[in-house]
Amino acid sequence: MINWKVSLYIMASLLFVKAKSILIKILTKAKKAFDSRRLFNNWLKLLIKYALKRVGFDAKLIARVNKCALELNPEVFGIIVDRFSRGFIKSIECINHKLFVNGVEVNNINDVVYDPGTYARVLGWTYDAVHGFWYKDNIKFRYMRTPILEIFEEDMYEILDVKGKIVVDIGAYIGDSAIYFALKGVKRVFAIEPHPDAFAEMLDNIKLNNLEHIIVPLNLGITSRSSNICIENADIQDTAHIYHRPGNCIDAVPAITLSELINKFNIDGNDAVLKMDCEGCEFDVILNDYEHVRLFRELVFEYHPTLVNKSLKDLLKILGTDYRCNIRGDESFGIMYCAK
């Protein structure tokens, strides 16, 4: 039976999340709309056409930057304005009919949104063609992936102070988050990634950054029960959007439980952070193996209710017994930070 204080906490948290989400969306949209005046010559006309397009009217968005005309779809327009509002895009210029974003020449404005390599260059990353890797501030990656920019540029995990701690990184992908934690002074990172191609790339990235002594890479999945998980032939680019479910299949990868991981590496939860970005497995682990989740002093994870047909309420119901959680997002997707 759920304690009335927990029930009250769940209700208050959900109401707060919804109210906060609505208010933030309203204020953010207003700010971004006003900020767009510093990007495009015809910003007001663009905003009107953008609004018409969003409600179903056939309106073409042509942005004017000096003497250049840039045709944008609504998604590109929204993302460009969002990134400018948050300080990632500082300028868009047209010089001699060539387009420059943050002083970097780009072939097409759409590449800044859809091509992580172009966006990385705009943010100051450089590709070393001789040695075959991307680098910035002595941080190196073999290939440029969108999560690298989310973590290192957008400070996705800035809320965490991991210095001197242990991090259990579930869903380590190509090692982006593990390398971030290592560079923040963590004592040890257990980087768990089931996808074989992503895992191989992670090994390469760890070596590039000389972090073999800090990061422990594990080609495994995490489930609430010992089993296998199915990779389902997911491409390395798509694995960030797929929940690898427990089961036996041709592309099965071994999975272990938190209990097995804790016992094998003698992890003290009071000195450890549990990070999960595993496209749905957070529900399996938290809801079905909470006795081991609650051993950790801090949790940070992305939640993906729609991938597993669950709700945010399901998580808050159980986490509220031990943790106070800060939620950044809405009921369908976001990042949750919880501390005892």
Rosetta blueprint (number, residue, H / E / L):
1 M L
2 I L
3 N L
4 W H
5 K H
6 V H
7 S H
8 L H
9 Y H
10 I H
11 M H
12 A H
13 S H
14 L H
15 L H
16 F H
17 V H
18 K H
19 A H
20 K H
21 S H
22 I H
23 L H
24 I H
25 K H
26 I H
27 L H
28 T H
29 K H
30 A H
31 K H
32 K H
33 A H
34 F H
35 D H
36 S H
37 R H
38 R H
39 L L
40 F L
41 N L
42 N L
43 W H
44 L H
45 K H
46 L H
47 L H
48 I H
49 K H
50 Y H
51 A H
52 L H
53 K H
54 R H
55 V L
56 G L
57 F L
58 D L
59 A L
60 K L
61 L E
62 I E
63 A E
64 R E
65 V E
66 N L
67 K L
68 C E
69 A E
70 L E
71 E E
72 L E
73 N L
74 P H
75 E H
76 V H
77 F H
78 G H
79 I H
80 I H
81 V H
82 D H
83 R H
84 F H
85 S H
86 R L
87 G L
88 F L
89 I L
90 K L
91 S L
92 I E
93 E E
94 C E
95 I E
96 N L
97 H L
98 K E
99 L E
100 F E
101 V E
102 N L
103 G L
104 V E
105 E E
106 V E
107 N L
108 N L
109 I L
110 N L
111 D H
112 V H
113 V H
114 Y H
115 D L
116 P H
117 G H
118 T H
119 Y H
120 A H
121 R H
122 V H
123 L L
124 G L
125 W L
126 T E
127 Y E
128 D E
129 A L
130 V L
131 H L
132 G L
133 F E
134 W E
135 Y E
136 K E
137 D L
138 N L
139 I E
140 K E
141 F E
142 R L
143 Y L
144 M L
145 R L
146 T H
147 P H
148 I H
149 L H
150 E H
151 I H
152 F H
153 E L
154 E L
155 D L
156 M L
157 Y L
158 E L
159 I L
160 L L
161 D L
162 V L
163 K L
164 G L
165 K L
166 I E
167 V E
168 V E
169 D E
170 I E
171 G L
172 A L
173 Y L
174 I L
175 G L
176 D H
177 S H
178 A H
179 I H
180 Y H
181 F H
182 A H
183 L H
184 K L
185 G L
186 V L
187 K L
188 R E
189 V E
190 F E
191 A E
192 I E
193 E L
194 P L
195 H L
196 P H
197 D H
198 A H
199 F H
200 A H
201 E H
202 M H
203 L H
204 D H
205 N H
206 I H
207 K H
208 L H
209 N L
210 N L
211 L L
212 E L
213 H L
214 I L
215 I E
216 V E
217 P E
218 L E
219 N L
220 L L
221 G E
222 I E
223 T L
224 S L
225 R L
226 S L
227 S E
228 N E
229 I E
230 C E
231 I L
232 E L
233 N L
234 A L
235 D L
236 I L
237 Q L
238 D L
239 T H
240 A H
241 H H
242 I L
243 Y L
244 H L
245 R L
246 P E
247 G L
248 N L
249 C L
250 I L
251 D L
252 A E
253 V E
254 P E
255 A E
256 I E
257 T L
258 L H
259 S H
260 E H
261 L H
262 I H
263 N H
264 K H
265 F H
266 N L
267 I L
268 D L
269 G H
270 N H
271 D H
272 A E
273 V E
274 L E
275 K E
276 M E
277 D L
278 C L
279 E L
280 G L
281 C H
282 E H
283 F H
284 D H
285 V H
286 I H
287 L H
288 N H
289 D L
290 Y H
291 E H
292 H H
293 V H
294 R L
295 L L
296 F L
297 R L
298 E E
299 L E
300 V E
301 F E
302 E E
303 Y E
304 H L
305 P H
306 T H
307 L H
308 V H
309 N L
310 K L
311 S L
312 L H
313 K H
314 D H
315 L H
316 L H
317 K H
318 I H
319 L H
320 G L
321 T L
322 D L
323 Y L
324 R E
325 C E
326 N E
327 I E
328 R E
329 G E
330 D L
331 E L
332 S L
333 F L
334 G E
335 I E
336 M E
337 Y E
338 C E
339 A E
340 K L
